């Protein structure tokens, strides 16, 4: 079986309006809808860089004691934390180097790093 959720600790943390620092969180694996639906968002259509914000707000399921992680939450992250989450997203949603078991014949094989479309799930800002 493979892991569908990944716990993380942000390098700096999200500072909310009350001054509480939130560092511990959970990110789930992305679905096809997570990568497709944000493309319809007007904010993404006006500024493609906003895709990262929408995408991360969909897959980060917990952050500290926050009840909900929203695009506004992701926008409020320090740059180092945003980069950290982008890297975690890319690593979590890749199969390269992992062993995969065929559900029918139970043959175990190594997955290749060929991604649909040949691109990373969310681009890292250089």
SVG drawing of the C-alpha trace seen along z (x, -y; Angstrom):
<svg xmlns="http://www.w3.org/2000/svg" viewBox="-13 -40 29 53">
<polyline fill="none" stroke="black" stroke-width="0.4" points="0.0,0.0 1.2,-3.6 0.9,-6.6 -1.8,-9.1 -1.1,-11.7 2.2,-13.2 2.9,-15.0 5.1,-18.0 6.7,-20.8 7.1,-24.1 10.6,-25.7 9.2,-29.0 5.4,-28.6 2.2,-30.4 1.5,-33.4 -2.2,-34.0 -4.0,-37.2 -3.9,-36.4 -0.1,-35.9 -0.3,-32.1 2.4,-30.3 1.3,-27.1 4.1,-24.8 2.7,-21.2 0.5,-20.1 -0.7,-17.4 -0.8,-17.2 -2.7,-14.6 -1.9,-13.2 -3.4,-15.2 -6.2,-14.0 -6.7,-14.8 -9.5,-17.2 -7.0,-19.0 -4.8,-19.8 -7.6,-20.5 -10.2,-22.5 -8.0,-25.4 -7.4,-26.1 -11.0,-27.3 -10.4,-29.8 -10.4,-33.4 -7.4,-34.2 -5.4,-31.5 -6.6,-32.7 -5.4,-36.2 -2.2,-35.1 -1.0,-31.6 1.4,-31.8 -1.7,-31.7 -2.2,-28.0 0.3,-27.0 -1.7,-28.8 -5.0,-27.2 -3.5,-23.8 -1.8,-23.8 -4.9,-25.1 -6.7,-22.0 -4.2,-19.4 -2.9,-20.8 -5.6,-19.3 -4.3,-20.6 -2.1,-23.3 -1.7,-23.7 -5.0,-24.5 -6.5,-26.2 -10.0,-25.0 -9.5,-25.4 -6.6,-26.0 -7.7,-28.5 -5.9,-30.2 -5.6,-33.2 -3.7,-31.0 -1.3,-29.8 -0.8,-33.5 0.2,-34.3 3.0,-31.8 6.6,-33.0 8.4,-32.3 10.6,-29.6 7.4,-27.7 5.8,-28.1 8.9,-26.6 9.0,-23.8 5.3,-22.9 5.9,-23.0 8.8,-20.5 6.8,-18.3 4.0,-18.3 6.3,-17.3 7.9,-14.6 4.7,-13.1 3.0,-13.0 5.8,-11.3 6.2,-7.5 9.9,-7.4 12.0,-5.1 9.0,-3.4 7.8,0.1 4.4,0.7 2.3,3.9 0.0,4.9 -3.5,5.4 -4.3,8.3 -1.1,10.4 0.6,9.0 3.9,8.6 6.1,5.9 8.0,3.5 9.8,0.2 7.8,-2.8 9.4,-5.1 9.5,-8.9 7.4,-9.5 4.7,-12.0 1.6,-12.6 2.4,-15.6 6.0,-15.5 5.8,-18.3 6.1,-18.7 2.7,-18.8 3.4,-22.3 6.3,-24.4 9.0,-25.6 9.6,-29.3 13.3,-29.8"/>
</svg>
